[in-house]
Amino acid sequence: MDRPFEIKEVPERYALVVHRTLSLSDLPQAIGESYHLLADYLGQLGETPCDVPYTAYLNMDMAHLKVEMGFPTDRLLPGQEPIQAIMLPAGLLAGGKACQRSGGVIYSICSEVSLQRVGLAPLFLVKGWFMAERSRHAQAVYDALAERVEALGVDLVDVAFVREGPSTILRILIDKDGGVTLDDCTEVNHLVDPIIDHELKLSSHDYLEVSSPGLERPLKTDRELARYQGVPVEFSLYQALDGKKKFPGKLGPFTAESVMLVLSDGSVQEFARDKVAKIKRIVVFE
C-alpha cells in the first residue's frame, strides 16, 4: 500500500502536556485552547518547543475521548497545573506532521480531522494544525469583528479568551502601521462592546480588554510579517541549527515557504517557515 508519509524511528523526548476528556465534537476547540495555554506558559519560561505540537488519542471512545495535547521540549521543564511535564516514549513517527504511534497511543497534529488507516491501526491525520489556534467562541468573535474593526483603520490581529487567576478576559488585539494609540483602543472598545453583548450575546468573560499585541507576541500572519519588515526580531527554531535555536537580526522578505533574516554583519539567512517556532520583535540598544 502506498503511504502519503514517511515512517521513521524517534527517541524519547520531553514534553509539556495538557490532558482532557471530551467528545469528538469539542476536540478542535480543546486543541486550540490547550495550544494557547501551552504556548503562553512556554513564553513565560522563556522557552520554545523543539518540535511541532501534537495531539495524542489515548482511547477511541468518541463520546469520552481521552486526549493529550503537548509541545515537545529539548529538556525537562517544570509543570504548572493543568500543565504537566512528561517523557514521550520512543516509537515510530509517520511523516513528522502527520502522526506518531508508540505503546498503543496514537499521536497526531490535528485540527480538521480525517480518518485514515495504516495497517489495521486507525490514525488521525493533520489538516494544518494552525487552523485550531482560536477556540470556537474566539473565532466567532473574530469573524464578527474583523471587517468592522478594519473600517476604523486598524487591523484585528487576534481574539482570545484568557484565564488570569479567577477571571476570564476577552482580549482583542489590534495593530496598525505606526503603532496603536490609546484613542484607537478606546474607539475599538466602543465599537465591539455592544456587538459582543447584544449581537453575539456572550457572557462567559468577566472583562473586555482592547490592546496592541506588544513585543512578546509572536508575529504569525503574512500581514504582520509585511508590516514589520526591517524591524529587529528574534527567530526561535524548533531544532538547533549550528548549535543555536535563537537568531537575532532584522526581518527580511518572506514567501509562503521561507522567511529571511538580515544578520548583524549584513548577510541574509533564509529559514524554512515550518522550521521556525516563533518570530518576535525585540528592542536593540545601540
Helices and strands as residue ranges (DSSP letters): E 7-10, E 13-22, G 24-26, H 27-45, E 54-57, E 65-73, E 84-88, E 91-94, E 99-102, E 105-108, E 114-118, E 121-125, G 129-132, H 136-150, E 155-164, E 167-175, H 182-194, I 195-199, E 207-211, H 222-227, E 232-241, E 244-254, E 258-262, E 268-272, G 273-275, E 276-281
